[in-house]
């Protein structure tokens, strides 16, 4: 089971006496408004560097890709300079397979000679969903009426490109003809060389980032960059992956799900009878002993034994994950395996539905399926854009094939190890409210991996992670501050958690993800730093009140 699209796509009033003592009734907010309101700016956010410099990117070769920043449908503000379109996966003039990209130069006054790639997962899901709901210059979150500017856009820090890949995803063109990640990396490398040549970014540092199934994509692509031995086009400087699938799926999902649900039982409210049945099943399937024996810091010498995949066993007896998911849906019909605090109803998403349980109001349109949007982004008009394609992107040209990605997890085959050792700049993050790929599941896969001569982490992550206190520029794009999680680093690999994040970490905890990118780019040392974001001063003002770091 390779995280199927079906699985991935999801989920007494106060007394009058108490009311009489309510601070709202006493109007105390006339004198002291809540903190969050004091931090809101009076005017809509306008990035200070936007459109203030002449572009180095607009040339004869790139003009056809230029996007009118003030002409993007439904977006009532100028998103700045960007370029979008299709580039082939090779320099063969007859090549018909092309990947779609949307590239935003950094809004910094001086353009750094570096570029960050963002990839969503699936397999088969569009990276434009990351741009629109996580880390792009504008965001349109589920359940909101219109897009807003994103103060935590990664373009504030560096040049960003969102790529729809592999072939068969989103606006990309051609028939998928790959079966594994090595072939995927080869095709991406061909595209990337075309991009670098077109935008004249030779020798620039490149960082590859993503989430979920990009836990496969990112290490394999990065390893392909290393194997190319060509820093003119493939100058790999680091990688970052959030909530990733990187190892054995039974270990990452089945073994860890009971401890996860037990930890959150006060939130999930599964009954005692069901929980006892699941504990018994955990014992019978060998998961309890496996957890007790191998989930250790430091780990026992590996590699760990590979457990049977429950999807290939009679009656799916040991499919703990789906058993729990079914039970949770009985308690909460809108349970969201991506973010376990969600309740009904499901908010509508402009990205469209990927599960029959998702809500779609009458007459709703999928944003990237609109003709005016496709024209604005130089996509092939008429393309049936889907958030997650129904085409088998690893079908070797056979869309109806049941065959999937044949590659082992990158923590098992050596590719992730090679990337860590090459860059000594690898960051893995996890949202603690993500059920589909849990924090301990990711750590379990790390404990089964050897890099820079030692296996696993020697200590469970326990250092306090901070997100800087910062101004809020608009009510549609807010991010928390202060203690945000824990972190740990050994031998070139850093791991961190975001306590309030789900699967899409930059979307749920934008400030924490912003700090991560500062660390990846070398602007900030680590998550223990309490210094301000590098794109703001140490002190900031909101509604006339000055806030300093730590307040």
Order of alpha helices (4+ residues) and beta strands (2+ residues): alpha-alpha-alpha-beta-beta-beta-beta-beta-beta-beta-alpha-beta-alpha-beta-alpha-alpha-alpha-alpha-alpha-alpha-alpha-alpha-beta-alpha-beta-beta-beta-beta-beta-alpha-alpha-beta-beta
